[in-house]
Amino acid sequence: MNRRGPGLLGAVARTAVVAGTASAVSGRVQQRQQTKFAEQDAERAAGQPVAEPVAEEPPADDVISQLERLAELKKQGILTDAEFIAQKTRLLAE
């Protein structure tokens, strides 16, 4: 029996990894937004001018650990080369 690709379990694992990564990123974005809005509300209440938002850099350790996880998943065959490159590009663009 010739099998093409990782099969059902591989596909399920890959989907879980992608969904988990998306969920984690979404949670961090939501947390940053809530913090930023809370700071703006506090500044407005104090009568201070609201500072322009500054793009936050994600902690380098976090990005590196996520890249290492992605590399491990690729090495295990859970992620394809294309999926790995797409996720890596997304992480580095943040």
Order of alpha helices (4+ residues) and beta strands (2+ residues): alpha-alpha-alpha
